[in-house]
Amino acid sequence: MRRSVVLILIAASVALGDRIEPDQAVIIRDETDRVTLSCSYETSSEYIDLYWYRQYPNSELQYILWKGARSRNDESDIPDPHFESSTTRTSTELIIKAATLKDSALYYCALWKDPVIQSF
């Protein structure tokens, strides 16, 4: 019997005037499937970081990873080998290599632009 993993995707922008939104809100996959969550974003900044978090019911947000984009594309922090990430100039992806039931959760993608670098 195959069990399903349910992932719900939410987006948040930490910078005024910028936009980030999920490409698909609810994803249902079978256990052991490779799952890709993606968000599209718009910003005029070249100095941005894209973050991924997850949240289980009645729990705090859990940090998954951050990945730089555009001029910071080579920078990242991906502490758990269960996950991968990629970014383009307009999107970010969180890849779950082999989904398990514990991956059933709310997922958040978030955009942050560096205001200090912007001022130079």
Secondary structure per residue as TSV (DSSP state, phi and psi in degrees):
chain	resnum	aa	ss	phi	psi
A	1	M	-	360.0	125.7
A	2	R	-	-85.2	137.4
A	3	R	-	-105.0	145.4
A	4	S	E	-97.0	145.7
A	5	V	E	-109.1	128.5
A	6	V	E	-111.0	126.4
A	7	L	E	-125.5	130.4
A	8	I	E	-116.6	129.9
A	9	L	E	-110.1	131.2
A	10	I	E	-130.0	147.3
A	11	A	E	-122.0	153.4
A	12	A	E	-148.6	135.4
A	13	S	E	-104.8	133.2
A	14	V	S	-93.0	-6.5
A	15	A	S	-115.4	131.0
A	16	L	T	-65.3	141.5
A	17	G	T	85.4	-7.1
A	18	D	-	-103.6	160.2
A	19	R	E	-135.5	138.3
A	20	I	E	-142.9	135.4
A	21	E	E	-147.9	150.1
A	22	P	E	-69.3	145.5
A	23	D	S	-79.7	-23.9
A	24	Q	-	-149.4	131.8
A	25	A	S	-82.6	-40.4
A	26	V	E	-126.3	130.2
A	27	I	E	-126.6	130.4
A	28	I	E	-122.8	124.1
A	29	R	E	-135.0	163.3
A	30	D	E	-80.7	152.9
A	31	E	T	-56.5	143.7
A	32	T	T	78.1	-7.0
A	33	D	-	-67.3	150.0
A	34	R	-	-80.1	128.7
A	35	V	E	-121.4	132.8
A	36	T	E	-117.5	120.5
A	37	L	E	-102.4	138.4
A	38	S	E	-139.4	149.0
A	39	C	E	-130.9	142.7
A	40	S	E	-101.5	148.9
A	41	Y	E	-141.8	159.0
A	42	E	E	-132.4	130.7
A	43	T	-	-160.8	152.9
A	44	S	S	-89.9	-7.1
A	45	S	-	-77.6	148.3
A	46	E	S	-99.1	-7.0
A	47	Y	E	-116.2	78.3
A	48	I	E	-127.0	153.2
A	49	D	E	-123.2	142.9
A	50	L	E	-117.8	127.6
A	51	Y	E	-113.0	151.2
A	52	W	E	-127.9	135.8
A	53	Y	E	-134.5	161.9
A	54	R	E	-134.6	159.5
A	55	Q	E	-143.6	127.6
A	56	Y	-	-91.3	158.6
A	57	P	T	-53.2	135.8
A	58	N	T	58.4	30.5
A	59	S	S	-131.0	164.5
A	60	E	-	-76.8	162.6
A	61	L	-	-61.8	142.7
A	62	Q	E	-115.9	127.4
A	63	Y	E	-67.1	133.4
A	64	I	E	-106.5	-54.6
A	65	L	E	-169.5	166.9
A	66	W	E	-133.9	150.1
A	67	K	E	-140.1	131.4
A	68	G	E	-72.7	156.6
A	69	A	E	-135.4	162.8
A	70	R	E	58.0	-115.9
A	71	S	T	-71.1	-11.3
A	72	R	T	-110.8	23.1
A	73	N	T	-60.5	-25.3
A	74	D	T	-84.6	-2.7
A	75	E	-	-100.7	140.0
A	76	S	E	-166.1	163.5
A	77	D	E	-140.4	104.4
A	78	I	-	-125.7	83.6
A	79	P	-	-72.0	-22.4
A	80	D	-	-106.8	118.8
A	81	P	T	-66.9	-5.8
A	82	H	T	-69.4	-19.1
A	83	F	E	-118.5	153.3
A	84	E	E	-133.0	165.8
A	85	S	E	-148.7	150.2
A	86	S	E	-141.1	153.9
A	87	T	E	-135.9	153.0
A	88	T	-	-125.5	-171.8
A	89	R	S	-69.0	-15.5
A	90	T	S	-134.9	3.6
A	91	S	E	-151.5	162.6
A	92	T	E	-136.5	146.1
A	93	E	E	-127.5	141.3
A	94	L	E	-111.4	124.5
A	95	I	E	-112.6	123.7
A	96	I	E	-97.9	115.3
A	97	K	S	-62.6	-42.5
A	98	A	S	-148.9	103.1
A	99	A	-	-62.9	142.6
A	100	T	-	-126.4	169.9
A	101	L	G	-59.6	-31.2
A	102	K	G	-68.4	-10.9
A	103	D	G	-82.6	-6.9
A	104	S	-	-69.5	112.7
A	105	A	E	-171.7	175.9
A	106	L	E	-85.0	136.2
A	107	Y	E	-117.9	139.1
A	108	Y	E	-120.3	131.4
A	109	C	E	-107.4	142.0
A	110	A	E	-140.1	144.2
A	111	L	E	-110.9	136.5
A	112	W	E	-135.6	132.7
A	113	K	E	-113.9	144.1
A	114	D	-	-78.5	107.7
A	115	P	H	-69.8	-26.8
A	116	V	H	-68.3	-47.8
A	117	I	H	-64.3	-34.5
A	118	Q	H	-61.0	-29.8
A	119	S	T	-79.5	-9.5
A	120	F	-	-85.5	360.0
